Amino acid sequence: MATGGVLAGAVLGLIYVFQEKLIYIPRIPGVPNTFPYLPDKFGLEYEDVWLTAADGTKLHAWYLYPRTLPSAAARRRRPAVLFLQENAGNMALRLPFLRLLVRYLDCAVLALSYRGYGLSQGSPSERGLQQDSQAALDHLLGRPDVHPRRVAVLGKSLGGAVALHVAATNPDRVAVVMVENTFLSIEDVAPKVLPLLAPFLGRGRVGNFLVRNKWRSYEAIQRCRHLPMLLLSSLQDEVLPPVHMRQLYEAVGGPACTTCQWVEFPEAHHMDTYEVAAQEYWPALIGFVQSCGILDDDAGEPDVARAAGAAAERRARAHSAAVLPGGNGSAQDGSEGQLVIRAKTERGREHVPPPPPPQSFGMGLYARYALAGALCCALTHGAVVPIDVVKTRMQLEPSVYAKGLLATAAHLVREEGLGVLTAGAGPTMVGYFLQGGLKFGGYEFWKDVLASAAGPAAVERFAALVHMVSSATAEFFADIALCPLEAVRIRLVAQPGYAAGAAGALTRLLREEGAARGLYAGFGPMLFKQIPYTVAKFVVFEHVARGLRAHVESMAGLVAGCVAALVSQPADMLLSRINRAKAAPGEEGTVARLLAIARELGAAGLFAGLGARMVMVSALTASQFAVYGDLKRLLGIEAIH
């Protein structure tokens, strides 16, 4: 119980202390931090801009403009967009989108790299990104080629929260706000990203003190509701629940808001809206900006106030006039002063340079995989200690405990007290903490090693073989760490009173039987148990997961657990029996003992206790992959984009 409390505290400590590293992903794992290409590859003119935030942090940005606007005077007659990017990766990954934005709006764009992203210095945080966006807006408004009343702010995903903040704090300096697929607040996102903590995280819940980076967009949007605002929502968003965008829209009045335009795309996802729904996305964007009066080429002051209060009919005409080749096929509904577009599913993709191939991300990434694996294995194995105790007793004394899992548990509690169900909990959690780290971290490491050696084509063709070799290799090294502690656990379960605790049992085993015949007597059976178990677990999980979308970790883990339990059962029985007691004086070596045990048990005996073990292993594996998925997201391996 104490060990479980320590591990739970460690998880909560990670959330609080390393929060910025968990939320912000300046560099995508597997992708180098360098720019794979520059704006000129996309036909854009650009300047490298260096800014200084209020706290002195040096920031990098690109000032982009089309070749059709070579002069400052020409650019001043067009809008200037402050673009605030999604979470993961540097600005070069946004160039395919930025090229089209510059092209279709025929405008200049200041694309900001947040602190810690790309070439910018510092480390990201909520306060830091707020200062970064303010420095970028100040720069844009101070440029001689930018009209101060033609500045629009566009934010996507995390950038949407940043955009709403900078617009809310500069309501008289921003002409237009555009937000795509963002969230209500980090407090509202946390229960989705970390389902295990859902009862404690979320607005009004007790665990919100852990969330220091709040990004409360539902408050910020109300402070800039008087500005012309475009809200773009992809209904197939797999990263952020689309309901967040809808609730932001409702926070400013929904259809009753005369300054807001709501556009939804039924089949677009988090990152691909501008491609999947190109024939609707770009007309909506152009039409909205044009309706706000900042897209006009003629000289003179743009009348933003007039645009903000314009009627729906004028907006509809502006939208209809801004159709890309091929038509838009959009539909309108809504109240007066409001245009709602529900985009059809049409594809209009343009060729862009492909993203760079994945590269090794270094040992830091594998360390995070290892930590996630260590915690998930320790927590899940610790949770099933009572089942493991019952299963082990059924294997060791089948003639005594032959009435099933629940009957055996009741029998043990009746004869030895409730404490018997926690026997071996200490070595179980410590052993599987070590084993989980080496197994999960090693699995990802060996997968990358094989992928680098064989190449992507071979990996795709022989995926199952790659998974088998990677998991088997990782498990071999993991078992070296696990074996001594598993020997201690089995001895404590099989011989009540053997020692006062794990430390005492370990010392006694080492003193009386030595490392080879005591701590590592079961190493052979452990390999025959754990390697088939781990190979089955990972291979089945990887392949089942491909066919599942919702609840993928737990459902694929359940199937993988059933298969893994079946293939590893005989070796698990041998492991329990050989670690039950010390070898008798003059008894043959380990291999001979194993063969003797196998002959004594027979085929049926090797599968004794299979029912209890199937229950334990399937539940264990399902919960293990679910927890592992949550911890990976917590540690920034999978993140909000």
N, C-alpha and C positions, 0 to 999 in steps of 0.2 A: 504493500500500500504506500509506504514511504517512497519507494523507488518510482512508483507511478506518479506520485505527487511532484517529485523532483522533475520528471520528464515533462509533465504538464506545465509546470512552472517555466521550464526551459523553452517550451513552445511559445508561451505567452510573452516571455522575455524577448524572444526573437522578433515577435510582432512589434513590440514597443520600441526596443532599442535600435533594431536594424530596419525600421519601417521604410525609410527612404530607399534602401537597397532592394526592398521587396516590392515597392510600388513602381519605381521608375526603372526603365530598361534602356539605358543609353546605347547599349550594344546588344544586338541580337545574338544569342548563343549560336555558334557555327558560322557567323558572318563577320568578316574583318571590319575593324572600325574605320579603315580608310575609305575614301570616296572611290567607288568603282568606276564612276564616270562623272563628268562635270557638265554644267548647263549647256555649254556650246555644242555638245554632242546631240542636243535636242533642238538645235537651231535657235537658241536663246542668247541674247546679249546679257552680260551679267557683270556685276562688280562684287568683289569681296569686301564686305563691310565689317568693321570691328567696332563694337559698342562697349560701353562700360556701365554696368548696373550700379544701382545706388550703393551697394556694399563693396564696390570696387572690382567685382568679378568681370573678367574680359570675356566677351561673347562674340561669336562669329555668326554672320548672316550672309545670304546672297540677295542682292538686289537684281531682280530679273525684269527684262522688258523685251518686247518683240522688235524685230528688225524694221518693222513698219513705223516705229516711233523713235527715230534716231536722235531727235533733238529734245532738249529739256522743255521747250515750249509745247511741243506735240504731246509729250507725256503729261504735262500739267493739265491738258484738256481731257484726259482720260482718268478713270479711277486708279487709285493705288490701294492694293490689298495687303494687309498684314496677315500672313499665313502662319498659323500656329499648328504644328504637326501632331500626329498621333504619337503614341508612347514609344514604341520600340524602334531602335535603329536611327541612323543619321539621315540628314536631309537628302542625300543622293537617292535614297530609296523612294522619295516623293517626287522625283523629277518627271516620271511619266505623267503624273497628275498635273504637276505645275506647268508642264509644257502646254497641256490642253487649256488650263485655266488662263494662262497668258494669251493663248491664241484666240479663244472664243470670246473673252472679255476685251481683248485688245488693250491690255492694261499692264501696269507695272506691279510687281509683287515683291515684297520684302519677306523672305523665307528665313525665319529665325531658328537657330540651333539653341535650344535651352542649355543652361549650364550643365556641363558634364556630357553633353551630346556633341558628336562631331568634333569640331576643333575648339569648341567653347571650353573655358576653364571651369573649375569648381565642381560641386556635387549637387544634384537636384534635390529640391524640397519644395513644399507648397509656397512658402514665403519667397524662396529663391526664384521660382518660375514666375511668380507675380511681379517681382522686380525686373526680371528679364523682359517680360512682355511690355512693361511700362517703358523701359529703355528703348525697345524697338519702336513703340508708338511715338515716343518723343523724337527719335531720329527721323521717322517717316514724315512727321508733321514739320520738321525743320528743314527738309530738303527743298531746294528751289524748284525742282521739277515735279513737286507734288502739290496739288491744290489742297489746302487744309480742310475744305468742305467736300472733298471727294474720297475720303479715306474709309475703306471698308475693312472689317475684321472677319476672318474666316478661320474657324477652328474645327478640327475633326477629332473625335474620340477624346483623349485627354486634352487635346488642344481646344475642344469645345468648352471645357471648364475654364481654361485659361482665357479664352476669348470672352466669355461672359463676365469674368472678373474684370478684365481690362476695360470692357465697355461700361460696366457698372461703376467703375471708379473714374471714368472719363466720359460721362454722358454727353458733354457738350463738344467733345473733340472727335467723336466717332460718328460717321454718317449712317453706316449700315452694319448690321451684325448678321453673320451666317454661321450656323452651327449644324454639324452633322454627326449623328450617332454618338452622342455623349451620354453622361450619366447624371443622376440627381445629386449624388454625393458619394464619397468613398465609403461612408457609413452604410449607404444603401447597396453598394457594390459588394462589400465584404462578405455578406452571407452567401452570395452566389459563388464567389471565388473560393471561399472556405466554408463549405456546407456544414462541417463538423462544429463550427463556431456560430452557426446561424442562430441558435437560441440566445446568444449573448451579444451579437453585433447587429446593428441596425438602429435607426432613429428611435430614441427613447429607451434603449436597452442598456443593461447594466455594464456591458463590456465596452461601451463606446469611449471610455477613458483611454483605451489602448490606441485609438485612432487619432493620431496627432495631425496627419495631413488630411484635412476634412473635405476640401473642395466642395463646398455647399452651393452647387449651381442653382438649386431651387430657390435660394435666397438672392443670389446675384441676378438671376433673370428678371426678378421682380423690380430690381432697381434700374433696369434699363428697358423696361417694357414700353416706354414711349418711343424708342428708336425703331425704325423699320427693321424687321427681324425675319429671317428665313430659317425654318427648322426642317431639316432633311432627315428622314428616318427610314432605315432599311428593315423590313419586317422579318427577314431571315437572319438578322444579326446574331451570330453565334458567340460573340464575345460579351456584349452588353445587352441586357434585356430591352427590347424595343419599347416596353412599357415606360422605361425611364424617360425617353424622348416625349412620349405622349403626356406623361405627367408634368414635364416641363412646359409643354404647350398649354396644358390646363392651368398651370400655375399663373400664367399671364392672362387667363380668361378664355382660352380655347377659341372657338369660332367667334366669340364676342369681341375678341381683340382685333381692332381695326388696323393695327400696325404689324401684325404677324401674318406670315404665310406658312402654311403647313403642307409639306410634300412627303408622301410615303411611297416606297418602292416595294411591292409585294414579294419579289423574288431576289432582291439584292441582299448581300451579306455585309459584314462589318467594313471590309476594306475595298470591295469591288463595285460599289454603287456607280461610280462614274464610268465604268466599263460595261457592266451587265445591263444597266438601264440608261445607256448613253443617250438614246433618242428621247428620253424624258428628262434626264438629269440636267443636261446642259441647257436646253430651252428654259427649264424652270429657273436655273441660276441666272441666265442672261435676262430673261423676262423680269425677274424680281429686281435685279440691279437697275435695269432700264426704267422700271416703274418708279424707282426711288429718285430719279432725276439726276443721277451722277454719271450716266453713261453717254451723255450728249457730247457731240464734238464741237458744237458751236461755243463761242466765247461767252463769257458771262458767268454770273454766280449761280451755282446749283441751288434750287429751292428745296432743301431737304424737308423743311416743315410742311410745305405743300404736298410733297410726295408722301409723307407719313400719313396724311389724312385723306389720301385719294380714295375714290370709290372703287368697288370691285370691278365695275365695267371697264374702267381705264386700265386697271392691272391686267384684265383678261386680254384686252387689245394689245397691250405691250407684250404680253407673253406670246400671243399668237404670231406677232411679227418677228419673233426671235427664234424661228424654227430652223433647226439644222437640216441639211440635205437628207431627204428620206422621210421627213414628217415626224411629228411627235406623238400623235395618237393619244393625247392626254385628255382627261375628263375633268369637269369642274363641278363642284358643289360647295355649299357653305352659305353663310349668312352674308348680309350686305357688308361690304368692306373686307371680305374674306375670300381668298381663293384657295381651295384645297384640290390638290392634284393626286390622283391615284394612277401611278404609271403602269402601262402595259409591260409585258415581258418581251422586249426586243433586244437584240444584241447588236452593238455597233462598236466593235473593237478596232483599234488601230495598232499597227505594229510598233512596239517600243523595244529597246534593247533589253535582253533578259537580265534578271537579277544575277548577282555573282554566285558561283557555286559555294556550298557550305565549306567552311574551313574549320580546322581544329580550334577550339576555344580555350584550350589550355587546362591546367589542373584545377583552376578555380571552379570551372563548371563541374568537373567530376567530383570535386569536394562537396558541392551542393547536392549533387545526386546522392553521394554517399551519406550525407547528413540526413536527407529526406528518407533514404532507405533505412538508416540506423534507427531513426525515431519511429518510423511506421512499423518496423519489425518488433522493436522493443514494446511498443504500446499494444500491438495486436496480439503478440505472443503472451504478454502479461495478462491481457484480458481473458485468454482462454486457458490459463493455468489450471483452474478447477477441472475443465474437461480433459486436459492433458494428464492430470493426476489419475482420474478415473480410467482413462484409456490405458495408461501404463500398468495400473493394477490389474486390469482385465487381461492384458497381454502376459503379465508375469504369473498370475494365478487364475487361469481360465476355469479351473475346476471349482474355485471358490466364488468367483465373480462371473457368472454366466447368465445373468438375468437381464442384461441390457444396461444402457447408459444410466438411466434415471434410477433404476433399482440398485445398481452398484454404488452410485453416489449416495443414496439414502443409507445403504448398508455401511459405507465407510464413515459417514457422519455419526450414525448411531453408535458405532463401535469405538471410533477414535476422536470424535469431536469435530466441530466445524473447521477447526484450524488445519485439518488434514488436507483440505481442498486447496490450500495455499502453499503446500510443501514444494520447495524448489523454486519459488517465485523469484528470489534474488538472482540465482545463477541463470534462470531462464531469461530475464530481462537484460541482464548484462551480456550474456552470451549472444542473444539475438540482436542486441544493439551493435556489437562488433560484427556479427555475421551479416546483418542487414546492410551495414555500410559497405563492406567489402563486396557483397553480392550485387546490390543495385548499382553502386558506383562502378564496380568492376565490369558489370554487364554493359553499361554505356561506354566505358573506356574501350573494351575489347570490340564492341560493335564498330566504333570509329576506327580502330586499328585495322580491322578487316576491311572496312569500307575504303580506307585510304590505300590499302595494298591491292585490293581487287578491282576497284573502280566502280562507279555507280551502276553501269550496265550489269556487271556480274552480281552486284548486291541485289538488284531488282530481280534478277533471274533466279538466284539461289537464296532468297530471303530466309527461308526456313532453316537452311544450313547455317547461315550467318548467325541466326538467333540461337541455334543449338550449340554451336562452338563457343559463342560469346558467353552464354549462360553457364555452360559446363566449366569453362576456364575460370570464370568468376567464382563459381561455387566451390571449386577445389581450394582456392586460397581462403575463402570464407570459412570452410570447414576446419582449417588449421586453427583458426581462432575459436570456433564454436566447440570443438570436440572436448576439451578439458572441462568446460562448464556444463556441457550436456552430461558428461560422466558424473559430475557432482550432483546435478539435478536428479538423475535416475537413482543414484545411491541414496539420496535423501528421501525420495518417494518410496523406493523399494524397502528401505530399512529405517523405519521411524526410530528416532533416537540415535542414529549413526553419529550425528554431530549437532551442535547447538545452532549452526547456521552454515551458510555457504563457505565462509572463510575457514571455519573449523573443518568442514568436510574436505575442502581442497587441501588443507595442510595434512590431514590424516591420510588421504589417498596418496599424496606425494611421498609422505614419510614411510608408509607401510608397503606400497606397491610400486612406487616409482612412476616416472613419466610414461614410459613405454607400455608397461603392463597395467597401469592404473588409469592415468589421464587419457592416454591415446590407445587403450585397448580396443575401443570401438571405432577407431578411425576408418578402418576398411568398411565395415557395415555402414558407417555414416556416409562415406562416399557413394556406396551403392544405394543408399536411401536418398541422400540430398541431391546428388547430381541428376538422377532421373526425375526426381520431384521438381527441381528447378528448371530443367530443360522443358518438361511438360508444361510447367506453369507459364514460362515466358513464351514459348512457341505457340501454345494454345491461346494465351492472352493476346499476343500480337495479331494472330489471324482472326480470332473472334472479334476483337476490337474494331477491325476494319469494317465489319458488317453492322456495327452498332453505332448509334449517334447519341441517344439519351442514356444516361446512367452507364456509360460505357465501362468505367473502371470496375464498378461493382458487379455488373452482369457478366462481363468477360472474365472477371476474377472468379466468379462462382463456377463457371464452366471449367476454367483452368484448374481450380482447386479439386474438383471431382476427379478429373483425369490424373492429376499429380498424386492424389492420395492413393489411387488404385495402383499406379506403377511403382510407387515407393513403399508399399505396405510390407512386403517380405523383409526388406532390409531394415525397416523400422522395428519389426519384431525381433530380428537378430540383434539390433543395437540395444534394445531394452534388456534382452536376456543376457548379453555378454557383460553389460554394465551393472547387472543386478548385484553381483557379489564378486569378491576377489577370486582369482584362480586358486585352486587347491594346490598344495605343495606337490611338485612333480608332475603337475598337469601339463599337457602338451601346449604348443604355441597357440597364438591367436587364430591362425587359419584353421588349425585342427579343431580348436574349440568351436569355431563357427560351423564347421562341417558337422560336428557332433550334435550341436544344437539343432541344425537344420534337419538331420536324420531323425532326431527325437521328436521334433514337432510335426514333420510331414507336411504335405502340401496344404492340408486343411488348417493345420496349426499355424502356419506362416501367415494366414489371413484371419487369425483370431483377433477380435476387437476391431475389425474393419468398419463396422457400422459406426461405432463411436468416432473412429478416426476420420471417416468420410464427413461426418457432421462437423468435426473440429476443423479439418483442413479446408473444406469448402468455405465455411464461414470465415476462417482465418484468411484465406487467400483473397476472397472478395473484399473483406474489410481492409486487407493490407494494400491492395491496389487502389482502393478508394482513398485511404489515408495518404498513400504515397502521392497520388495525384494532387491532393490538397496541399501537401507539404511542398511539392515541386512548385506549385503556383505561389505559395507563401514565400519560397526562397527565390522567386524571380526566374525560375527555369521556364515556366509557362506564365504569361502575363497578359494584362489588358493592353491592347495595342492602341 
